[in-house]
Protein backbone atom coordinates (compact mmCIF):
# COMPACT_ATOMS: atom_id res chain seq x y z
CA UNK A 1 0.00 0.00 0.00
CA UNK A 2 1.12 3.55 -0.71
CA UNK A 3 2.43 4.72 2.67
CA UNK A 4 1.70 8.32 1.75
CA UNK A 5 -1.99 7.61 1.21
CA UNK A 6 -2.35 5.81 4.56
CA UNK A 7 -0.33 8.50 6.32
CA UNK A 8 -2.44 11.40 5.05
CA UNK A 9 -5.83 9.78 5.59
CA UNK A 10 -4.89 8.49 9.05
CA UNK A 11 -5.12 12.11 10.25
CA UNK A 12 -8.84 12.25 9.39
CA UNK A 13 -10.98 12.98 12.43
CA UNK A 14 -13.05 9.94 13.45
CA UNK A 15 -16.35 11.21 14.84
CA UNK A 16 -17.28 7.85 16.42
CA UNK A 17 -17.16 7.03 20.13
CA UNK A 18 -13.93 5.06 20.73
CA UNK A 19 -15.40 2.39 23.03
CA UNK A 20 -17.97 1.41 20.39
CA UNK A 21 -15.60 1.16 17.42
CA UNK A 22 -14.99 -2.27 15.95
CA UNK A 23 -13.43 -1.13 12.69
CA UNK A 24 -10.63 1.42 12.26
CA UNK A 25 -11.41 4.34 9.99
CA UNK A 26 -8.30 3.93 7.82
CA UNK A 27 -9.24 0.25 7.30
CA UNK A 28 -12.61 1.28 5.87
CA UNK A 29 -11.07 3.96 3.66
CA UNK A 30 -8.47 1.55 2.23
CA UNK A 31 -11.20 -1.08 1.73
CA UNK A 32 -13.40 1.43 -0.12
CA UNK A 33 -10.62 2.75 -2.38
CA UNK A 34 -9.45 -0.76 -3.24
CA UNK A 35 -13.00 -1.86 -4.00
CA UNK A 36 -13.77 1.16 -6.21
CA UNK A 37 -10.53 0.63 -8.12
CA UNK A 38 -11.75 -2.91 -8.74
CA UNK A 39 -15.18 -1.90 -10.03
CA UNK A 40 -17.34 -1.49 -6.90
CA UNK A 41 -20.17 1.03 -7.26
CA UNK A 42 -22.19 0.72 -4.04
CA UNK A 43 -21.91 -0.26 -0.38
CA UNK A 44 -22.72 -3.93 -0.93
CA UNK A 45 -20.12 -4.11 -3.73
CA UNK A 46 -17.49 -2.74 -1.33
CA UNK A 47 -18.35 -5.28 1.36
CA UNK A 48 -18.46 -8.20 -1.11
CA UNK A 49 -15.03 -7.19 -2.39
CA UNK A 50 -13.76 -7.07 1.20
CA UNK A 51 -14.95 -10.58 2.00
CA UNK A 52 -13.44 -11.95 -1.22
CA UNK A 53 -10.11 -10.15 -0.73
CA UNK A 54 -9.74 -10.07 3.06
CA UNK A 55 -6.34 -11.82 3.09
CA UNK A 56 -5.04 -9.47 0.40
CA UNK A 57 -6.36 -6.38 2.25
CA UNK A 58 -4.64 -7.48 5.46
CA UNK A 59 -1.29 -7.02 3.75
CA UNK A 60 -1.98 -3.28 3.96
CA UNK A 61 -4.31 -2.65 6.93
CA UNK A 62 -5.10 -4.86 9.97
CA UNK A 63 -8.89 -5.28 9.65
CA UNK A 64 -8.71 -7.05 13.02
CA UNK A 65 -12.47 -7.56 13.21
CA UNK A 66 -12.90 -8.54 9.59
CA UNK A 67 -15.10 -6.74 7.05
CA UNK A 68 -17.86 -4.45 8.37
CA UNK A 69 -21.45 -4.70 7.12
CA UNK A 70 -22.57 -2.59 4.19
CA UNK A 71 -24.68 -0.49 6.58
CA UNK A 72 -21.62 0.17 8.74
CA UNK A 73 -19.53 1.24 5.74
CA UNK A 74 -22.35 3.50 4.55
CA UNK A 75 -22.83 5.03 7.98
CA UNK A 76 -19.14 5.74 8.52
CA UNK A 77 -18.41 7.19 5.07
CA UNK A 78 -21.63 9.22 5.22
CA UNK A 79 -20.76 10.70 8.60
CA UNK A 80 -17.26 11.91 7.75
CA UNK A 81 -16.73 15.65 7.45
CA UNK A 82 -16.63 16.63 3.79
CA UNK A 83 -14.10 19.36 4.52
CA UNK A 84 -11.95 16.97 6.53
CA UNK A 85 -12.07 14.28 3.86
CA UNK A 86 -11.33 16.81 1.14
CA UNK A 87 -8.46 18.23 3.20
CA UNK A 88 -6.86 14.78 3.52
CA UNK A 89 -7.19 14.29 -0.25
CA UNK A 90 -5.55 17.68 -0.78
CA UNK A 91 -2.73 16.86 1.63
CA UNK A 92 -2.11 13.55 -0.15
CA UNK A 93 -2.05 15.16 -3.60
CA UNK A 94 0.26 17.96 -2.50
CA UNK A 95 2.71 15.37 -1.20
CA UNK A 96 2.90 13.57 -4.56
CA UNK A 97 2.09 16.29 -7.13
CA UNK A 98 5.10 17.79 -8.89
CA UNK A 99 4.28 21.13 -10.48
CA UNK A 100 5.33 21.20 -14.13
CA UNK A 101 6.17 24.65 -15.52
CA UNK A 102 3.38 25.54 -17.94
CA UNK A 103 1.02 22.95 -16.41
CA UNK A 104 -2.59 23.50 -17.47
CA UNK A 105 -4.95 23.34 -14.50
CA UNK A 106 -8.54 23.08 -15.74
CA UNK A 107 -11.35 23.90 -13.35
CA UNK A 108 -14.88 22.76 -14.11
CA UNK A 109 -18.05 21.64 -12.36
CA UNK A 110 -20.05 18.42 -12.54
CA UNK A 111 -23.47 17.62 -11.12
CA UNK A 112 -24.11 14.23 -9.48
CA UNK A 113 -27.52 13.90 -11.09
CA UNK A 114 -29.00 11.09 -8.99
CA UNK A 115 -27.87 12.57 -5.67
CA UNK A 116 -31.02 14.67 -5.25
CA UNK A 117 -33.73 13.45 -2.88
CA UNK A 118 -37.21 14.94 -3.27
CA UNK A 119 -38.47 13.47 -0.01
CA UNK A 120 -35.91 15.36 2.05
CA UNK A 121 -35.75 18.32 -0.35
CA UNK A 122 -32.08 17.57 -0.94
CA UNK A 123 -30.70 19.07 -4.13
CA UNK A 124 -28.22 17.30 -6.37
CA UNK A 125 -24.59 17.77 -5.39
CA UNK A 126 -22.51 19.90 -7.74
CA UNK A 127 -18.75 19.46 -7.38
CA UNK A 128 -16.10 21.79 -8.81
CA UNK A 129 -12.83 20.00 -9.54
CA UNK A 130 -9.31 20.90 -10.67
CA UNK A 131 -7.52 18.75 -13.24
CA UNK A 132 -3.79 18.90 -14.08
CA UNK A 133 -3.40 17.92 -17.73
CA UNK A 134 0.35 17.22 -17.79
CA UNK A 135 0.33 15.22 -14.56
CA UNK A 136 -2.98 13.54 -15.47
CA UNK A 137 -4.41 14.02 -11.98
CA UNK A 138 -7.41 15.44 -10.15
CA UNK A 139 -5.88 18.02 -7.79
CA UNK A 140 -8.88 18.87 -5.64
CA UNK A 141 -12.59 19.44 -5.39
CA UNK A 142 -15.13 21.66 -3.63
CA UNK A 143 -18.82 20.86 -3.25
CA UNK A 144 -21.76 23.19 -3.91
CA UNK A 145 -25.53 22.66 -4.02
CA UNK A 146 -26.10 24.91 -7.04
CA UNK A 147 -24.20 25.33 -10.30
CA UNK A 148 -24.39 29.11 -9.75
CA UNK A 149 -22.37 28.65 -6.55
CA UNK A 150 -19.29 27.86 -8.63
CA UNK A 151 -18.54 31.57 -8.26
CA UNK A 152 -17.85 31.05 -4.56
CA UNK A 153 -16.49 27.49 -4.86
CA UNK A 154 -13.76 28.31 -7.39
CA UNK A 155 -11.87 30.77 -5.13
CA UNK A 156 -12.05 28.22 -2.31
CA UNK A 157 -10.52 25.59 -4.58
CA UNK A 158 -7.86 27.97 -5.96
CA UNK A 159 -6.79 28.86 -2.42
CA UNK A 160 -5.47 25.33 -1.78
CA UNK A 161 -3.78 24.80 -5.16
CA UNK A 162 -0.17 25.48 -6.12
CA UNK A 163 -0.53 27.79 -9.15
CA UNK A 164 2.95 29.24 -9.65
CA UNK A 165 4.04 28.66 -13.24
CA UNK A 166 0.67 27.10 -14.16
CA UNK A 167 -2.09 28.26 -16.51
CA UNK A 168 -5.60 28.06 -15.06
CA UNK A 169 -8.49 27.53 -17.46
CA UNK A 170 -12.11 28.08 -16.43
CA UNK A 171 -15.39 28.35 -18.30
CA UNK A 172 -17.44 31.55 -18.33
CA UNK A 173 -18.91 31.02 -14.85
CA UNK A 174 -15.43 31.70 -13.46
CA UNK A 175 -14.98 34.97 -15.33
CA UNK A 176 -14.95 37.07 -12.15
CA UNK A 177 -12.53 39.81 -11.08
CA UNK A 178 -11.82 38.19 -7.70
CA UNK A 179 -11.01 34.84 -9.34
CA UNK A 180 -8.61 36.43 -11.81
CA UNK A 181 -6.92 38.32 -8.97
CA UNK A 182 -6.53 35.12 -6.92
CA UNK A 183 -4.78 33.38 -9.83
CA UNK A 184 -2.39 36.25 -10.52
CA UNK A 185 -1.65 36.80 -6.81
CA UNK A 186 -0.59 33.14 -6.63
CA UNK A 187 1.76 33.76 -9.61
CA UNK A 188 -0.32 31.79 -12.09
CA UNK A 189 -1.61 32.65 -15.55
CA UNK A 190 -5.14 32.30 -16.87
CA UNK A 191 -7.22 31.62 -19.98
CA UNK A 192 -10.85 32.22 -19.01
CA UNK A 193 -13.90 32.00 -21.27
CA UNK A 194 -16.15 35.06 -21.56
CA UNK A 195 -19.90 34.92 -22.17
CA UNK A 196 -23.01 36.93 -21.44
CA UNK A 197 -22.54 36.94 -17.66
CA UNK A 198 -19.92 39.64 -18.36
CA UNK A 199 -22.08 41.42 -20.93
CA UNK A 200 -20.08 44.58 -21.57
CA UNK A 201 -16.76 42.75 -21.67
CA UNK A 202 -18.21 40.02 -23.88
CA UNK A 203 -19.76 42.52 -26.31
CA UNK A 204 -16.56 44.56 -26.57
CA UNK A 205 -14.47 41.47 -27.39
CA UNK A 206 -16.99 40.38 -30.04
CA UNK A 207 -16.98 43.88 -31.55
CA UNK A 208 -13.19 43.92 -31.61
CA UNK A 209 -12.84 40.64 -33.47
CA UNK A 210 -15.76 41.38 -35.83
CA UNK A 211 -14.18 44.71 -36.78
CA UNK A 212 -10.70 43.19 -37.04
CA UNK A 213 -11.94 40.44 -39.36
CA UNK A 214 -13.72 42.97 -41.57
CA UNK A 215 -10.41 44.82 -41.93
CA UNK A 216 -8.40 41.60 -42.33
CA UNK A 217 -6.59 42.53 -39.09
CA UNK A 218 -4.83 45.39 -40.84
CA UNK A 219 -2.71 47.49 -38.44
CA UNK A 220 -3.68 45.19 -35.55
CA UNK A 221 -1.10 43.27 -33.56
CA UNK A 222 -2.29 39.65 -33.40
CA UNK A 223 -1.31 36.00 -33.73
CA UNK A 224 -3.22 33.30 -35.61
CA UNK A 225 -3.05 29.54 -35.96
CA UNK A 226 -5.38 26.67 -36.70
CA UNK A 227 -5.72 22.95 -36.03
CA UNK A 228 -7.51 20.24 -38.01
CA UNK A 229 -8.97 17.09 -36.48
CA UNK A 230 -10.49 14.17 -38.39
CA UNK A 231 -12.27 11.32 -36.67
CA UNK A 232 -14.92 8.81 -37.82
CA UNK A 233 -16.38 10.92 -40.61
CA UNK A 234 -16.13 14.16 -38.63
CA UNK A 235 -13.88 17.05 -39.61
CA UNK A 236 -13.23 19.92 -37.21
CA UNK A 237 -11.18 22.98 -38.05
CA UNK A 238 -10.36 25.23 -35.11
CA UNK A 239 -9.06 28.72 -35.83
CA UNK A 240 -7.38 30.67 -33.04
CA UNK A 241 -6.75 34.42 -32.82
CA UNK A 242 -5.23 36.43 -29.98
CA UNK A 243 -4.48 40.15 -29.78
CA UNK A 244 -2.92 42.39 -27.16
CA UNK A 245 -4.83 45.41 -28.47
CA UNK A 246 -7.03 46.21 -25.47
CA UNK A 247 -7.92 49.83 -26.30
CA UNK A 248 -11.53 49.04 -27.21
CA UNK A 249 -12.12 46.44 -24.49
CA UNK A 250 -14.54 47.37 -21.72
CA UNK A 251 -12.61 48.37 -18.57
CA UNK A 252 -9.56 46.14 -19.12
CA UNK A 253 -7.92 47.41 -15.91
CA UNK A 254 -10.57 45.55 -13.88
CA UNK A 255 -8.95 42.26 -14.82
CA UNK A 256 -5.62 41.85 -13.04
CA UNK A 257 -2.84 40.67 -15.33
CA UNK A 258 -4.94 40.97 -18.51
CA UNK A 259 -2.53 40.86 -21.46
CA UNK A 260 -4.63 39.71 -24.41
CA UNK A 261 -8.01 38.61 -25.67
CA UNK A 262 -8.68 35.49 -27.71
CA UNK A 263 -11.21 33.97 -30.06
CA UNK A 264 -11.68 30.36 -31.17
CA UNK A 265 -13.80 29.54 -34.22
CA UNK A 266 -14.74 25.87 -34.42
CA UNK A 267 -15.99 24.74 -37.84
CA UNK A 268 -17.46 21.22 -37.79
CA UNK A 269 -18.30 19.05 -40.79
CA UNK A 270 -20.36 15.98 -39.93
CA UNK A 271 -23.08 14.06 -41.73
CA UNK A 272 -23.16 16.56 -44.59
CA UNK A 273 -23.81 19.44 -42.19
CA UNK A 274 -21.54 22.35 -41.31
CA UNK A 275 -21.73 24.28 -38.03
CA UNK A 276 -19.63 27.19 -36.81
CA UNK A 277 -19.23 28.26 -33.19
CA UNK A 278 -17.16 31.10 -31.77
CA UNK A 279 -15.84 31.39 -28.21
CA UNK A 280 -14.07 34.30 -26.56
CA UNK A 281 -11.42 34.52 -23.83
CA UNK A 282 -9.42 36.83 -21.61
CA UNK A 283 -5.75 35.89 -21.22
CA UNK A 284 -2.85 36.85 -19.00
CA UNK A 285 -0.33 36.00 -21.75
CA UNK A 286 0.18 36.72 -25.44
CA UNK A 287 1.41 33.44 -26.94
CA UNK A 288 -0.70 31.62 -29.53
CA UNK A 289 0.81 28.22 -28.72
CA UNK A 290 -0.07 28.53 -25.05
CA UNK A 291 -3.58 29.68 -25.98
CA UNK A 292 -4.16 26.61 -28.14
CA UNK A 293 -2.72 24.31 -25.47
CA UNK A 294 -4.87 25.89 -22.76
CA UNK A 295 -8.12 25.69 -24.74
CA UNK A 296 -7.56 22.11 -25.87
CA UNK A 297 -6.47 20.99 -22.40
CA UNK A 298 -9.60 22.46 -20.83
CA UNK A 299 -11.77 20.30 -23.07
CA UNK A 300 -9.79 17.37 -21.67
CA UNK A 301 -11.41 17.63 -18.24
CA UNK A 302 -14.69 16.61 -19.87
CA UNK A 303 -13.17 13.64 -21.69
CA UNK A 304 -10.61 12.44 -19.14
CA UNK A 305 -12.48 13.11 -15.92
CA UNK A 306 -16.22 13.74 -16.21
CA UNK A 307 -16.85 11.31 -19.06
CA UNK A 308 -14.80 8.57 -17.37
CA UNK A 309 -16.60 9.09 -14.05
CA UNK A 310 -19.99 8.85 -15.74
CA UNK A 311 -19.32 6.03 -18.21
CA UNK A 312 -16.72 3.88 -16.43
CA UNK A 313 -17.54 4.59 -12.76
CA UNK A 314 -21.28 5.12 -13.50
CA UNK A 315 -21.24 8.14 -11.20
CA UNK A 316 -24.31 9.77 -12.73
CA UNK A 317 -26.34 6.62 -11.99
CA UNK A 318 -25.21 6.37 -8.38
CA UNK A 319 -28.00 6.76 -5.84
CA UNK A 320 -25.62 7.07 -2.90
CA UNK A 321 -27.00 10.12 -1.11
CA UNK A 322 -27.03 9.39 2.63
CA UNK A 323 -25.50 12.20 4.72
CA UNK A 324 -22.17 13.27 3.24
CA UNK A 325 -21.78 10.08 1.22
CA UNK A 326 -22.25 11.65 -2.24
CA UNK A 327 -19.34 14.02 -1.71
CA UNK A 328 -17.07 11.55 0.09
CA UNK A 329 -17.64 8.79 -2.47
CA UNK A 330 -16.95 11.38 -5.17
CA UNK A 331 -13.56 12.02 -3.54
CA UNK A 332 -12.90 8.27 -3.34
CA UNK A 333 -13.64 7.99 -7.08
CA UNK A 334 -11.19 10.84 -7.73
CA UNK A 335 -8.57 8.98 -5.71
CA UNK A 336 -9.23 5.78 -7.64
CA UNK A 337 -9.10 7.64 -10.95
CA UNK A 338 -5.75 9.23 -10.06
CA UNK A 339 -4.26 5.88 -9.06
CA UNK A 340 -5.57 4.11 -12.16
CA UNK A 341 -4.30 6.84 -14.48
CA UNK A 342 -0.86 6.80 -12.91
CA UNK A 343 -0.47 3.06 -13.42
CA UNK A 344 1.69 2.78 -16.54
CA UNK A 345 0.01 -0.11 -18.40
CA UNK A 346 -1.38 0.99 -21.77
CA UNK A 347 -5.04 0.12 -21.41
CA UNK A 348 -8.29 1.94 -20.73
CA UNK A 349 -9.50 2.85 -17.23
CA UNK A 350 -12.27 0.27 -17.66
CA UNK A 351 -9.67 -2.33 -18.62
CA UNK A 352 -7.52 -1.49 -15.60
CA UNK A 353 -10.52 -1.77 -13.26
CA UNK A 354 -11.38 -5.19 -14.68
CA UNK A 355 -7.81 -6.39 -14.27
CA UNK A 356 -7.75 -4.99 -10.73
CA UNK A 357 -10.85 -7.03 -9.93
CA UNK A 358 -9.20 -10.20 -11.21
CA UNK A 359 -5.53 -9.82 -10.34
CA UNK A 360 -4.24 -9.11 -6.81
CA UNK A 361 -0.76 -8.15 -8.00
CA UNK A 362 -2.11 -5.65 -10.52
CA UNK A 363 -4.41 -4.10 -7.91
CA UNK A 364 -1.44 -3.68 -5.56
CA UNK A 365 0.48 -2.08 -8.41
CA UNK A 366 -2.34 0.44 -8.94
CA UNK A 367 -2.43 1.30 -5.22
CA UNK A 368 1.31 2.00 -5.33
CA UNK A 369 1.23 3.95 -8.62
CA UNK A 370 1.51 7.32 -6.87
C-alpha angles and dihedrals in degrees: 000000000000103000091206092059093050091044095053097043093045087072091063112120112250108214094194126105107259097223091057098048118112097165127049116236095232089052091057093046093051090045091051096047092047091048094048091049086054096051105275115151105174143026095271090050090054093050094045089052089050094053092047094047103032095124091049092048091051089065086071108026130019102238086186093178096042126239118341122230120269089251090054092050090048093048094049097045090044093052098051117109109258091214092049093048091046090048091054090050089050092049091050093049093047089054093055104027115100112199111232115207107250092019112165111227110193119198120198141148132239129190120221093221100195094045094088119101118198094191093061094030089242114160123219115274116250115199125195112208138186120222126193108210099196094045092039093224142127104238101190148323141218125199127227133172095220132042088227089062090071084094090069097032096055096061089048090053094044090053092067098042128093103235104166109127092004132114115227118209122194134167122244095282087070095052094114130132094233092052093050090049092050091054095048093043088056089052095252132130128230145211107188127178118237124211139152095303085078094042102172094043091045093049093048092052091048091049091049095053094040090053093043092052092049088055093042088243091290112176090001122120107229146135127225137189138152140207130206124208126186122188133156097336094321124115121192124183115190118194119196129198129177130178134182091206101116099160094108097039117111110258098330092179089070090072111071113226094007107165105157147359125230142200130197121196113195115196113190127193114192134146092355092304129112124205130180126200129179127203129187133211145185115222137193091208138048105220120116094205092055090047092054092045092049095049095045093045091052090058086055093071088066094049101035101036117015097036092046092048092051100040104031101028093031089223095158090057095049114116094191102132108137113132110312093342097111092058097039094047087048088057091047089053089051089052091049091047092051092049093046093048092049093053104100102221112118102238138102123277088249090052092049091050091052092049090047089055091052105034124055094194093052092048090052089050091054092049089053096044093103 
